[in-house]
Amino acid sequence: MDTVAGSKYRFGPHEIDERQVFRTSPLSFAIVNIRHTRPGHILYEIGARVEQYHRASSLTFTIQDGPHSGQTVPHVHVHIVPRRKEDFENNDNNKGMMNAKNETLDLDIERKDRTMEEMAQEAKEYRALFS
């Protein structure tokens, strides 16, 4: 795990603020996602507790390696997204997510960066969950 000045971490070319990090190991770290697709969308391998915490029935694991995989950060990484039956009308079609009003979202347009405060609060909850 690379650290940079100010106790930040590196995620490919991006500096990650330590407030986004909720778990570390000698070879990895877990962070909350700046543009999550669903609450609980994190980056790490700790699925069972995340599934319970978000009352999800399933998890979607996405491994991205290379630009044709949809990867926007140029290194291999895993996304973990808690899932529920009502996420998609047809679970084979996951091109968009549903919002609270059951409207399909175009994630490239409608998914917005979260504030550091929002991400820090979520990471704090996960630190407690995994301590």
N, C-alpha and C positions, 0 to 999 in steps of 0.2 A: 504494500500500500504506500503510495507516494504522498508525503505531506508537503505543504508549501507554507510560506510565511503566514503567520496569523492562525495557526492550527487548522488550515484548510486542507482538503483532500483533493486529489485530481481524479477526474472521470474523463478519460481521453484528454482533449484539449481544454476541458472546463475545470475551473476551480470550484470546489464544493465547500461551502461554509460548514464549519463543524456543527452548527445548530441543526443541519439537515441529517446528520449522522446519528443513528440510534443503536448501532451494534458494530463492533470491530473484532477482528481476529488477526493473528499475525500475518495472514495472507489476503485478507479481504475486509470490506466494510459494507454496511447496509445503509441506504439513504432513502428518504422520501423523495418522490418524483415531482419535479417542478410543474409538469403538465400531466397530471394523472388522468387516466381515462375513467376510472371509478375510484371511490374512496377505498383506500387500502392498496392501491397500485404502488408497489415499492420495488426496489432493485436489490435482490439478495435471494438466499435459498432457505426460507423459513416459513414455508407455506402453511403448515397445519395450524399454527397459532394465529396466523393472519386470517385464515378461513374462519376459525372460531370467533375471533374478535369482531369480524365484520358480518357474522351470521350468514356466511356464504355457504352454498352447497357444493361448490366446485372452485377450481382455480384454473386460470389460463397462464401457462408458462410460455413465454416467447423468448427464444434465443436469437439474437441478431448478430450476424457476422458478415459484414460487407454491405456495400451500398444498395445492392439489389434485394436485400432482406428487409429494407425499410429502415436500416440503421442510419441514425443521424449523428451519432458519436462514434468516431472511428476506432473502436476496439470491441471485442466480443463482450456482450453483457446479457443478463437475463432479466426480463420483466416478469413480475408476479402480480396478477390481477384477480382479486376475489370476484367470483361470479355467482349470480342468482338466476333462477329460471326466467325471471321477467326482464333480464338485461336486453335480450333481443327477441323480436317476434319469432324469428327462425334462427336458432343458435348456430346453424351452418353459415349464416350471413353475419359476419362480425365487422363489416366495413364502417358501421356507425354505432354509437352507444345511445342509450335512451336516457333522457333527463328525467327529472321528477314529474314532469307532465306527460311522460310517455311519448315524447317527440324524439325522432331520430336526429342525432347531431352529426354534422360533418366535422370530424375531429380536427382536420387540418385547418378549418376556419374558426370553429367555435371553442376549441380547447385553448384556454388562456393560461399564461404563467401565473403561478400562485405567488403570494407575497412571502418574504422570509418569515414573517410572524406566523403565517398559516403553516408553513413547512416545519418551523421550529416546534410548534405546538403538537403537530402530528408525530414528529420524531420523539418528543418527550413522552407521549403516550406509548409508543413502541418500546422505548427504553424501559419503561415500567413493565410492560408486557413480557419482555425478554430478560428481565433481571432475575 
